[in-house]
Amino acid sequence: MNMLNGYIDLRSDTVTQPTPEMREAMTRAELGDDVFGDDPTVNRLEEQAAVKLGKEAAVFVTSGTLGNLASLLTHCRRGEEVILGDQAHIFRYEAGGSSALGGIAQFQIPNNPDGTLPLDRVEAAIRGDDQHEARTKLIALENTHNRCGGTVLPLSYLKQVRELAKRHNLKVHLDGARIFNAAVALGVDVQEITQYVDSVTFCLSKGLSAPVGSVICGSPEFIAQARRYRKMLGGGMRQAGVLAAAGIVALEKMIERLAEDHVNARRLAEGLADMPGVTIDLERVQTNIIYFDLTPQVKVTGEAIAQRMLEHHIKILPGPARRFRFVTHVGVDHRDVEQVLLAFNAALKD
Ligand SMILES: *Cc1c(COP(=O)(O)O)cnc(C)c1O
């Protein structure tokens, strides 16, 4: 049993705790003042991240939200525009930061169910020099795509976006909070993905189990400017090596094992699909995220189901309109999956 504080916690992969090896590395980490560039452990994390993602430079930031915000601020000035999906994390869950703090306009395009943006609509959304219009500067993608079910963007699609962006002199930013889930699911090196984008942020604190932090990767000029924005936004940290040390372990030790989370998610999804009262699109269960709905035949409310699950020491988040999201991670093993299925099946009964 792999439980977190006695619970099987399916609310998110953000609930993962630092591994014993991370705690050990955090204790031993060599430290300095990172705003002065003096923290050797942060410097090492940034170098390793840049190499791994095939970019020339990287900066360690407090969160994925700050990473996306600093990236957007770097790509776009006030009155300039980013094209992104209406299901994008940047649009939905980042408190409107790039508009509030950067004056950046957002052109939202409805995401396809697989997380892609229809290319013809992206192209039609691009605006030029007309004084009536915001200037388009950036296309922002998300991979894996959280609200679309942890779906993986096909490499051929990324290539097409890259070419489109080039034709129109636009940059591409990737919200790659879970980019390693995408790489593992595709069975490719992560650089196969990042070769098509100018900048990318990824999270150390989700499936990779580090306690805090994300990394932005890009060109040296881009990262230098993003570093200024990190400071401006209050994200300059001092002896941040205690956190970066866990991030290094995350990069070195925690990526390949994401495949287990995908296997567990698949098993969980198939078990749910067999339950009367559940509708689920198995094709969209590609990584560690599972979305599903309850049919009208189920009379129990989402809240009541969550309460019943809690009595079995299982934490879930009931979404609006009885849509559920389950997320697998290192704290959920295959026996836990069977236990969840038993408990959930029972919880659906009147
Ligand atoms: C989690 C997440 C982020 C960043 O979230 P933080 O909680 O700020 O670290 C960004 N994009 C996606 C798709 C995410 O899932």
The ligand as an SDF file (V2000), in Angstrom:
LIG
                    3D

 15 15  0  0  0  0  0  0  0  0999 V2000
   -0.7580   22.5280  -12.7040 C   0  0  0  0  0  0  0  0  0  0  0  0
   -0.7310   23.1730  -14.0090 C   0  0  0  0  0  0  0  0  0  0  0  0
   -0.1210   24.4100  -14.2100 C   0  0  0  0  0  0  0  0  0  0  0  0
    0.5760   25.2040  -13.1450 C   0  0  0  0  0  0  0  0  0  0  0  0
    0.0700   25.1040  -11.9020 O   0  0  0  0  0  0  0  0  0  0  0  0
    0.7370   25.5880  -10.5510 P   0  0  0  0  0  0  0  0  0  0  0  0
   -0.2230   25.0540   -9.5690 O   0  0  0  0  0  0  0  0  0  0  0  0
    0.7920   27.0560  -10.6020 O   0  0  0  0  0  0  0  0  0  0  0  0
    2.0960   24.9920  -10.4280 O   0  0  0  0  0  0  0  0  0  0  0  0
   -0.1110   24.9350  -15.4800 C   0  0  0  0  0  0  0  0  0  0  0  0
   -0.6710   24.2690  -16.4970 N   0  0  0  0  0  0  0  0  0  0  0  0
   -1.2430   23.0750  -16.3530 C   0  0  0  0  0  0  0  0  0  0  0  0
   -1.8020   22.3700  -17.5460 C   0  0  0  0  0  0  0  0  0  0  0  0
   -1.3140   22.4770  -15.1080 C   0  0  0  0  0  0  0  0  0  0  0  0
   -1.9120   21.2930  -14.9710 O   0  0  0  0  0  0  0  0  0  0  0  0
  1  2  1  0
  2  3  1  0
  2 14  2  0
  3  4  1  0
  3 10  2  0
  4  5  1  0
  5  6  1  0
  6  7  2  0
  6  8  1  0
  6  9  1  0
 10 11  1  0
 11 12  2  0
 12 13  1  0
 12 14  1  0
 14 15  1  0
M  END
$$$$
